[in-house]
Amino acid sequence: MFNEIKLYTFLYRIKNILIIIILFSIPAYSYVINGKVIDQNYFPVSNITVYLNNGSSAATAKDGTFKLSIDKLPYDVYLIDLAKSIGVQYRGLYSYNPELTLFGDQPPRNVNSEYIKVEFPAVPRGINAVIKFISSDIFNCKDEHAVSGETSKLIKVDWLNSSNSINGRVIYLEKSSSSYGKYMERSYTVLKDFVPQQVKFDSLGFNQPVGDSYLTIYMPIVSYDKKGFSVYADFLSLNRNAEILLNETEGDIIFTKVLIPNNLPYSYRLKVMGYGNYKNNSGFAGYYYTYPNSTLNIESVTPPQLSGPQDKFYNVNNGTLFSFEWGTGSGIYVLNFHSYNPVGDFYIVTNETSIRSPLNYCYGVISGDDYSWNVSKYLPYSSVDDFVKIKNFANDVGYKAISTSETRTFRTKY
């Protein structure tokens, strides 16, 4: 009887020990990451692989979303698109619902594309006109310009293929060298696989006077090899791609006055992009929002300065350290490593200024012997989490300026 009691006590203790071991082997918390991947045109990116640094992975859905779990914070996330040879690593995230950008200039995916023929009275002599489709939904449409004597233009509209149609407006705005003329618009629904699609403006249609105003712009007094600015009509209530180019000027400018419309619909404001570049391709692009009859000072921004390795460096390996100096103000950095043959691009989003060579953790996106690299700084973010935060407004780009270092090259073999 005594031996049975001892055996029972022993087994009970073993059971408790096993329970404790199991409990300590299970993570205390599991953080669920509900993210979304978009491209640089703000369209969702589907069917790419998202990896976390714990090894878990998922494919993005049609709307660009994914769901993964991580047992500790912060975490790193990788966006890998082997079909396009593009990869992005975001370092040190705490966010549970990040909006992640897949960098790289590429056309929108999974979209419907349709053409609209826009007809209008012949553009008068000395006048040009801009024609565009705009919407509050996710879309893309380039500005089309008509010159004196033209009576029609084709515009192409891209939108998400999750819908067979998109609602918006076709706008028409005339301008001479000294004044803005008529503004016309038509509500229009673009339909998938419908031909022909046509919008016709006539002299008896809706014609809203917009009036004239000026924007005074002061450029930095810095000896850039190239500098200039672009002025856009920006609409708070519409999508980020609804902006219209009003003026584009390049030259050794100290200050100038720009003719702009005084009134446009849809919470109209002005978006100004001022830039300065050196011969080595380093420079900055600053973004400002303002209103008619205002004065704007474009501020010079010092880009990150590359430290090492030096240009045309040979024999880069997995331990090679790529480093750079801060540049102006607070911000986060986007490093771009480009391979030439085969072609590929791997980006690293971080607030660190020293990065080990990504060749052994890029999931095969970049390979070969010959590479280039540079660093872009996005101001005024204080952390990578700020950069991936979901935007409050549909047309909000978020950053104030982007400055870019020179580009250097390196090889992995002599």
Secondary structure as GFF3:
##gff-version 3
##sequence-region A 1 414
A	DSSP	alpha_helix	2	25	.	.	.	ID=ss1
A	DSSP	beta_strand	31	38	.	.	.	ID=ss2
A	DSSP	beta_strand	49	52	.	.	.	ID=ss3
A	DSSP	beta_strand	57	59	.	.	.	ID=ss4
A	DSSP	beta_strand	65	70	.	.	.	ID=ss5
A	DSSP	beta_strand	75	81	.	.	.	ID=ss6
A	DSSP	beta_strand	86	93	.	.	.	ID=ss7
A	DSSP	beta_strand	99	101	.	.	.	ID=ss8
A	DSSP	beta_strand	111	119	.	.	.	ID=ss9
A	DSSP	beta_strand	128	134	.	.	.	ID=ss10
A	DSSP	beta_strand	139	140	.	.	.	ID=ss11
A	DSSP	beta_strand	144	146	.	.	.	ID=ss12
A	DSSP	beta_strand	152	160	.	.	.	ID=ss13
A	DSSP	beta_strand	165	175	.	.	.	ID=ss14
A	DSSP	beta_strand	180	191	.	.	.	ID=ss15
A	DSSP	beta_strand	198	200	.	.	.	ID=ss16
A	DSSP	beta_strand	208	209	.	.	.	ID=ss17
A	DSSP	beta_strand	212	218	.	.	.	ID=ss18
A	DSSP	beta_strand	226	235	.	.	.	ID=ss19
A	DSSP	three_ten_helix	240	242	.	.	.	ID=ss20
A	DSSP	beta_strand	244	250	.	.	.	ID=ss21
A	DSSP	beta_strand	255	261	.	.	.	ID=ss22
A	DSSP	beta_strand	268	277	.	.	.	ID=ss23
A	DSSP	beta_strand	283	290	.	.	.	ID=ss24
A	DSSP	beta_strand	295	297	.	.	.	ID=ss25
A	DSSP	beta_strand	305	308	.	.	.	ID=ss26
A	DSSP	beta_strand	321	325	.	.	.	ID=ss27
A	DSSP	beta_strand	332	340	.	.	.	ID=ss28
A	DSSP	beta_strand	343	350	.	.	.	ID=ss29
A	DSSP	beta_strand	354	356	.	.	.	ID=ss30
A	DSSP	three_ten_helix	358	360	.	.	.	ID=ss31
A	DSSP	beta_strand	370	379	.	.	.	ID=ss32
A	DSSP	alpha_helix	384	387	.	.	.	ID=ss33
A	DSSP	beta_strand	401	404	.	.	.	ID=ss34
A	DSSP	beta_strand	408	411	.	.	.	ID=ss35
###
